[in-house]
Amino acid sequence: MDDGNLIFEAYTIMFCTGWWISCLIVVNIARKIRIFEKEAPPELKKWPKLSIIIAACNEAETIKPAINTLLEQDYPDLEILLIDDRSTDGTGAIIDGIAEKDSRIKAVHIEKLPEGWIGKVNALNSGTKIARGEWLLFTDADIHFRQGTLRKAVSLAETDETDHLALMPKPTASSFWFDVVINTFGAMFLYGTGAADIGKPGSKAFVGTGAFNLVRKTAFNTTPGFSWLKMEPVDDVGLGLMLAMSGMKTSFAITIRDISLVWYPSIRSMFKGVEKNIFGAVANYSLIRMVFIVVFIWAFALAPFAALMFFKVLPVFMLGIFTYVIMAFGAFFVKEKFGQKFLPLFLVQFGLLIISVMFLRSGIICKLKGGIDWRGTRYKTEDLLAGQRLNLGTLKLKKSD
């Protein structure tokens, strides 16, 4: 066998082994993660005041139906702070209209963005300053809640004696291939954050979600606050990082039905949507690092295919077959645990390839523009770098300031 074949054989062995390890890790994570719908915390004798803080910028199409699901909740002591962040599409008028009809809602309008702040983080900060609740729920303007969800979440957080409860909903996919991408992205998120170790004594794992970050106000007040995250596009995970660094306890669960959202309406819109954060979060705004990571992803994703193509060498061919068996086992386990479809889980290789193109596109656009565009505002790369708090690609946490 010549040197080229030896290199190719070594490549397939190394990366197929990587698939085995990754699948087993994902199975272990899935085994340990709690499902919110299966939790049954006891009813509280006294319900603490809950403040829901929602930052909204140009959410006219989604905000009213989402807020209606909150207004229909049976939580006894509730206030909802709707923060209109410089909207130009009528969101502000919709918020005012809702607030006029329900005393639990307070409308806040932001007309000007302070220097050195990302719009959403500034809006969340503005809402937090006036929130009166013992618990703060940070959620988005397109999230829908089933009846009883808020009671159950607060009960669970109090029962766990936790400072932070993060719930990760199962997004709705509009097509088969979009389902593949969403499942792959979710697996990467859970793998990268070490979700199985959330809340474990001594663990440094942290997590946060834009859909549901429930935080005890006394715990939040001991942290540096949103001023520490003022230029962090991944503000939801950054909140989890900040709480973990401050010694707070986090609980985490996946919700299958009680919280729902349409994360993106299509793969095309997801390509656009992740422009703002994936390049910085994964590659620290470095093109060289981005290229390296994309090459690694492709090498990893294609390894089982490559092993099957190496059919003249039976051990390598069988290695490829066995890798697909392990992948099928992992997909079946996750399917059974979370009630998902098998095939989109099994085809994570394709999901990795599509996400890598999103990543590459995000980096190129960021470099060409010299920054990111988010909700009508341009944020310069040098400012984002100065304010970045986490880099998921290298597991580097920026703890300065």
C-alpha positions in Angstrom: 0.0 0.0 0.0 1.5 3.4 -1.0 1.8 6.4 1.3 -1.4 8.0 0.0 -3.5 5.0 0.9 -1.9 4.8 4.3 -2.8 8.5 5.0 -6.3 7.9 3.7 -6.7 4.8 5.9 -5.4 6.7 9.0 -7.8 9.5 8.3 -10.8 7.2 8.1 -9.8 5.3 11.2 -9.2 8.5 13.3 -12.4 10.3 12.3 -14.7 7.2 12.3 -13.5 6.6 15.8 -14.4 10.2 16.5 -17.9 9.5 15.3 -18.2 6.5 17.8 -17.1 8.7 20.7 -19.3 11.6 19.7 -22.4 9.3 19.3 -21.8 7.8 22.7 -21.4 11.2 24.3 -24.6 12.5 22.7 -26.4 9.3 23.9 -25.1 10.0 27.4 -26.2 13.6 27.3 -29.7 12.6 26.0 -29.9 10.0 28.8 -29.2 12.6 31.5 -31.1 15.6 30.3 -34.5 16.1 31.9 -37.7 16.5 29.9 -39.8 19.4 31.3 -43.1 17.7 30.5 -42.2 14.7 32.7 -41.3 16.8 35.7 -44.0 17.1 38.5 -42.8 19.7 41.0 -45.2 20.3 44.0 -47.5 23.4 44.0 -46.0 26.3 46.0 -47.9 27.6 49.0 -46.9 31.1 48.1 -46.2 32.2 44.5 -43.3 34.7 44.2 -43.8 37.6 41.9 -42.6 36.9 38.3 -41.4 39.5 35.9 -41.2 38.5 32.2 -38.9 40.7 30.2 -39.2 40.7 26.4 -37.0 42.7 24.0 -38.8 43.3 20.7 -37.4 45.0 17.6 -39.6 44.8 14.5 -41.7 41.9 15.8 -45.1 43.1 14.5 -45.9 39.8 12.9 -45.2 37.6 15.9 -45.5 39.5 19.1 -49.3 39.7 19.7 -50.0 35.9 19.4 -47.0 35.2 21.6 -48.0 37.6 24.3 -51.5 36.3 24.2 -50.2 32.9 25.4 -48.6 34.6 28.4 -51.7 36.6 29.2 -53.7 33.3 29.2 -51.3 31.8 31.9 -52.8 31.2 35.3 -49.7 32.5 37.2 -51.1 34.6 40.1 -48.5 37.4 40.5 -47.2 38.4 37.1 -45.9 41.4 35.3 -44.8 41.6 31.7 -42.3 44.2 30.5 -42.4 44.7 26.8 -39.3 46.6 25.6 -39.7 48.2 22.2 -36.2 48.5 20.9 -36.4 51.2 18.2 -38.9 49.3 16.0 -40.0 50.7 12.7 -42.7 48.3 11.8 -45.5 49.1 14.2 -44.3 46.9 17.0 -44.4 49.8 19.4 -48.0 50.6 18.7 -49.0 46.9 19.1 -47.2 46.9 22.5 -49.1 50.0 23.6 -52.4 48.5 22.5 -51.8 45.3 24.5 -50.7 47.3 27.6 -53.8 49.4 27.5 -56.0 46.4 27.8 -54.1 44.5 30.6 -52.6 46.1 33.7 -50.0 43.3 34.0 -48.2 44.7 31.0 -45.8 47.7 31.0 -44.7 49.1 27.7 -41.2 50.6 27.5 -39.9 52.4 24.4 -36.2 52.8 23.6 -35.6 55.6 21.1 -31.8 55.7 21.1 -29.1 53.1 21.5 -26.4 54.0 24.0 -22.8 53.9 22.7 -21.1 50.5 23.1 -24.3 48.4 23.6 -26.0 45.8 21.4 -29.7 46.7 21.0 -31.2 43.6 22.5 -28.9 43.5 25.5 -29.6 47.2 26.2 -33.3 46.4 26.0 -33.0 43.5 28.4 -31.0 45.7 30.7 -33.6 48.5 30.6 -36.4 46.0 31.5 -34.4 44.4 34.3 -33.8 47.8 36.0 -37.6 48.3 36.5 -38.6 44.7 37.1 -40.2 44.1 40.5 -40.3 40.3 40.5 -38.5 37.9 42.7 -37.9 35.9 39.5 -37.0 37.3 36.1 -37.9 35.4 32.9 -36.0 36.5 29.8 -37.8 35.3 26.7 -38.3 36.3 23.1 -41.2 37.9 21.3 -42.1 34.8 19.2 -42.3 32.2 22.0 -45.6 30.5 22.8 -46.4 29.0 26.2 -49.0 26.3 27.0 -51.3 26.9 29.9 -49.6 26.2 33.3 -46.1 26.4 32.0 -45.1 29.4 34.2 -46.4 27.9 37.4 -44.6 24.6 36.7 -41.3 26.3 35.8 -41.3 28.5 38.9 -42.3 25.5 41.0 -39.5 23.4 39.5 -36.9 26.2 40.1 -37.9 26.6 43.7 -38.0 22.8 44.3 -34.5 22.4 42.7 -33.3 25.4 44.9 -31.7 26.7 41.7 -30.8 30.3 40.7 -31.3 29.7 37.0 -33.6 27.5 35.0 -33.0 27.3 31.3 -35.5 25.5 29.1 -34.7 24.5 25.5 -37.8 24.1 23.3 -38.1 21.9 20.3 -38.3 24.2 17.2 -40.7 23.6 14.4 -39.2 22.7 11.1 -40.8 23.6 7.8 -39.1 21.0 5.7 -37.3 17.7 6.0 -33.8 19.1 5.4 -34.5 22.0 7.8 -35.3 19.4 10.4 -31.9 17.7 9.7 -30.2 21.1 10.2 -32.1 21.9 13.4 -31.4 18.5 14.9 -27.7 18.8 14.1 -27.6 22.3 15.5 -29.3 21.1 18.7 -26.9 18.2 19.1 -23.9 20.6 18.6 -25.3 23.0 21.2 -25.9 20.3 23.8 -22.5 18.7 23.1 -20.6 22.1 23.2 -22.2 23.4 26.4 -21.7 20.1 28.3 -25.4 20.1 29.0 -25.3 16.7 30.8 -23.2 18.3 33.6 -25.4 21.3 34.2 -26.0 21.8 37.9 -23.6 19.0 38.9 -21.5 20.0 41.9 -18.1 21.2 40.8 -19.1 21.4 37.1 -18.1 24.4 35.0 -20.8 23.7 32.4 -23.2 26.6 31.7 -26.2 27.1 29.4 -28.7 29.6 28.4 -31.5 29.9 25.9 -33.2 32.9 24.3 -36.6 31.2 24.7 -36.5 30.6 28.4 -33.9 31.9 30.9 -35.6 32.1 34.4 -33.3 33.8 36.9 -33.7 34.5 40.6 -33.4 38.3 41.0 -31.2 38.1 44.1 -28.8 35.9 42.2 -28.8 38.2 39.2 -28.0 41.2 41.4 -24.8 39.5 42.6 -23.5 39.3 39.0 -21.9 42.2 36.9 -25.3 42.4 35.1 -26.0 43.1 31.5 -23.3 45.8 31.3 -20.9 42.8 31.3 -22.7 41.4 28.2 -23.3 44.7 26.5 -21.4 43.7 23.3 -22.1 40.0 23.3 -24.4 38.8 20.4 -24.8 35.4 22.1 -26.5 37.1 25.1 -28.6 34.1 26.1 -25.7 31.7 26.6 -23.7 34.6 27.9 -26.2 35.1 30.7 -25.7 31.4 31.6 -22.0 31.9 31.6 -22.2 35.0 33.8 -24.4 33.2 36.3 -22.1 30.2 36.4 -19.0 32.4 36.9 -20.8 34.1 39.8 -21.3 30.7 41.5 -25.0 30.3 40.8 -26.7 27.0 40.4 -28.4 26.2 37.0 -31.0 23.6 36.2 -31.7 22.6 32.6 -34.4 20.7 30.7 -35.7 20.2 27.2 -39.4 21.0 26.6 -41.2 19.2 23.8 -44.7 20.7 23.9 -45.1 23.3 26.7 -42.9 26.0 25.0 -42.9 26.3 21.2 -41.4 28.5 18.5 -40.7 28.7 14.8 -36.9 29.4 15.2 -36.6 30.3 11.5 -39.2 29.7 8.8 -36.7 28.1 6.4 -33.1 27.1 5.9 -32.6 30.2 3.8 -33.8 32.5 6.7 -31.5 30.6 9.1 -28.5 31.4 6.8 -29.4 35.0 7.3 -30.3 34.7 11.0 -27.1 33.2 12.2 -24.9 35.8 10.5 -24.9 37.9 13.7 -23.4 35.4 16.1 -22.0 32.1 14.6 -18.7 33.5 13.3 -17.8 35.3 16.5 -19.0 32.5 18.9 -17.2 29.7 17.0 -14.2 31.4 15.4 -13.6 34.5 17.5 -13.9 36.6 14.4 -10.8 35.0 12.9 -10.9 33.9 9.2 -7.9 31.5 9.7 -9.6 29.8 12.6 -12.9 29.7 10.6 -11.2 27.9 7.7 -9.5 25.5 10.0 -12.8 24.6 11.7 -14.7 24.3 8.4 -12.0 21.9 7.1 -12.2 19.9 10.3 -16.0 19.7 10.0 -15.9 18.5 6.5 -13.2 15.9 7.3 -15.2 14.7 10.2 -18.5 14.6 8.3 -17.2 12.8 5.3 -15.1 10.2 7.1 -17.8 7.4 7.2 -18.5 8.0 3.5 -14.8 7.7 2.8 -14.5 4.5 4.7 -17.2 2.9 2.5 -15.4 4.1 -0.6 -12.3 2.3 0.7 -14.0 -1.0 -0.1 -10.9 -2.8 -1.3 -9.6 -2.8 2.2 -12.1 -4.9 4.1 -11.2 -3.7 7.7 -11.7 0.0 6.7 -14.9 -0.8 4.8 -16.3 -2.6 7.9 -15.2 0.3 10.0 -17.5 2.5 7.9 -20.3 0.1 8.2 -19.9 -0.1 12.0 -19.8 3.7 12.2 -23.2 3.9 10.6 -24.5 1.3 13.0 -23.3 3.4 15.9 -24.9 6.5 14.3 -28.2 4.7 13.9 -28.1 3.5 17.5 -27.5 7.1 18.6 -30.3 8.5 16.4 -32.7 5.8 17.6 -31.9 6.5 21.3 -32.5 10.3 20.9 -35.6 9.6 18.9 -37.1 7.5 21.6 -36.1 9.9 24.4 -37.4 13.1 22.8 -40.1 11.9 20.4 -38.3 13.0 17.2 -38.1 11.5 13.8 -35.3 9.0 13.1 -34.1 10.0 9.7 -33.3 13.7 10.4 -31.3 12.6 13.4 -29.5 9.9 11.4 -28.5 12.3 8.7 -26.5 14.7 10.9 -23.6 14.4 8.5 -25.5 16.5 6.0 -26.6 18.8 8.8 -22.9 19.4 9.7 -22.1 20.2 6.1 -24.9 22.7 5.7 -24.1 24.4 9.0 -20.4 24.7 8.0 -21.5 26.6 4.9 -23.6 28.9 7.2 -20.5 29.4 9.3 -18.3 30.1 6.3 -20.8 32.6 4.8 -21.2 34.3 8.2 -17.4 34.8 8.4 -17.0 36.1 4.9 -19.9 38.6 5.2 -18.6 39.8 8.6 -15.1 40.4 7.2 -16.5 42.2 4.1 -18.7 44.5 6.2 -16.2 44.9 9.0 -18.9 43.8 11.5 -22.4 42.4 11.8 -25.8 43.8 11.0 -28.5 43.1 13.6 -32.0 44.5 13.5 -30.9 47.5 11.4 -27.8 48.4 13.4 -24.1 47.8 12.3 -21.7 46.6 15.1 -18.0 46.9 14.3 -15.8 43.8 14.6 -13.3 45.5 16.8 -16.1 46.5 19.2 -17.5 43.0 19.2 -14.1 41.5 19.9 -13.5 43.9 22.8 -16.9 43.0 24.4 -17.0 39.2 23.5 -17.5 37.0 26.6 -17.4 33.5 25.2 -16.0 31.6 22.3 -17.7 28.2 21.9 -15.3 27.1 19.2 -12.3 27.0 21.5 -14.2 26.8 24.8 -12.4 30.0 25.7 -14.2 32.1 28.2 -13.3 35.8 28.3 -13.5 36.8 32.0 -11.9 40.2 31.8 -13.5 43.4 33.0 
